[in-house]
Amino acid sequence: MKVDSKRHIKPDGFSLAESIISVGIASSVLLAVIGMLAGTLGGARETRTETIAGMVTRQMLAEAREDIGQTPGPVLPLVQVVLLDSAMQTVARSRETAGLVEQFQGGTNDLRGAYFARSEVSQSIEHPGMNELLVTVEAPASAPEGKRKVHRYVSLISP
């Protein structure tokens, strides 16, 4: 404690009101910073999913072109379902007649599965003589079909 010239005692430190105000200001600033970080992380997650969807689409487009080129008269539609892990490695792959379609609709129990990709090649209605590739990439693969984030891409393929 300090004593001034008139013999008044001045306490050292902060009052309770000053402490409460400073804690309130600090917590408001921290909440604002955490809110910005959460938004940034969500945006980064969405960007990653979009990037992976684009890469999977290019891969499936190349495979569809190869399928159409190797088969003299493919029976359309050509449908393929692929289950991918978080590193874009194929966990399972099948045509529509296999059991992976049920997992695509209801969600997979495979813990490695992060993304479902489904491609379908059909004859284009708007562009006669061309084939149309529709690729749908959905995440997370463990969720049922209506609960996933969906990315769809369409491309034309010449026969």
N, C-alpha and C positions, 0 to 999 in steps of 0.2 A: 504494500500500500504506500501511496505517496501522500505527503502532507504539504499543502501549499502555504503561502505566507499568512493567510488568515486562519490557519489551523483547521481547515476542512480536510477531511479524509477522502481521497479519490481511489476507488477500487481499481486494480489492474484487471485486464482481460475484457471479455465481451459480455454484454447483457444477454439474457435469454431471448429477447425479441430479435436482437441482431443475429444470434445463432440460428433461430428459426427461419428468418428471412434468407440468410445465406444458404441454408440447406435447401429451401424451396427453389431458389434460383439455380443451384447446382443440379438438382434433380430434374428440373424442367429442361435444362440444356442437355443432360444425359439422355432423357427420353426422346428429344428431338434427334439427336445423333443416332440413337438405336433405331428410330423409325426410318431414317434415311438409309441406314445399312440394310435393313430388312427389305426395303424396296429395291435396292441395288442387287442384293442376292437373288431376289425373285426374278429380276430382269435378266441376270446372268444365267439362271437356270433355264429360262424360256429361250434365250439366245442359243444355248447349248442344244436344246431339243430341236430347234429349227435348223441348226447346222447339221445335226445328225440326220434329220429327216431329209434334207437336201442331198446328203451323201448317199443315204440308203436309196433314194429315188434314182440317182445316177447309176448306182450299181444294178438296181432292178431293171432299169431301162436297157443297160448293156446286155443283161441276161435275156430279156425279152427279145431284143434284136437278134441275139444268137439263136434263141429257140425258133424264131420265125424263119431265120436264114437256113437252119439245118433241116427243118421239117418242110417237105414239099408242099403240103397243104394242111397247115395246122387247123385243128378243130378249135374254133373260137367259141367262147372266151377261154383264154389261158389264164388260170388263176393260181397264184402262189401265195402262201402265207409263211412268213419268217418270224421267228422269235429271236431277238438279239439281246445281248447283255449290255451293261453300261459302257463297255469298251468297243461296242459295235461288232463283236464277234458273234457268229451265228451259233445259237444254242439248239435250235430245231428248225427244220424246213420241210414243207410238204405242199402237195397239190391239194385242191379243195376236197378231194375224196378222202383225205387222211384225217386223223383225229385232232390235228392242230386247229381246225376250224372251230371246234367246240371250245377249246381253250381261248381262242381269239374272241369269241362271243362272251364267255363268262369270266375271263381272267385266268391267268396261269397260276399254278401253285409252285412252279419252279422258281426258287429263290434267285437264280441267276438272271432270270428274264427281266429286262427293263423296258424294251420296246417291242411292239408288234408292227410288222409291215405286211401289207397285203397289196398285191399287184394284180390287175386284171387287164388283159388285152382283149379288145373287141373291135369290130369293124366300125369305123367312124361314120356317123350319119351325116354330119356337116361336110365332111371331106371324102367323097366317094373314091374308092381305090386305096385309101389309107387305113391304117389300124390306129387305134387310140389306146394309150396306156394310162390307166388310172392307178396311182400309187397312194395308199393311205398309210401314214405312219402315226401310231398312237402310243401314248405313254401316260402313266406307268402300266406295264403289262399285267400287273397283278390286279388291277381294277377291272370291273365289268365294262362291257363295251360302251355304255352310255356315260360312264364316269371318267373317261380318259380325255386328255388333251389331244385333239385330232389335227393333223396336217395332211392336206390333200394336194396332189400334183397331177397334172394331166400333160401328156406329150403325144405327138403324132409319130408313128413309125411307118416307113414305107415297106411294103411287102417284098 
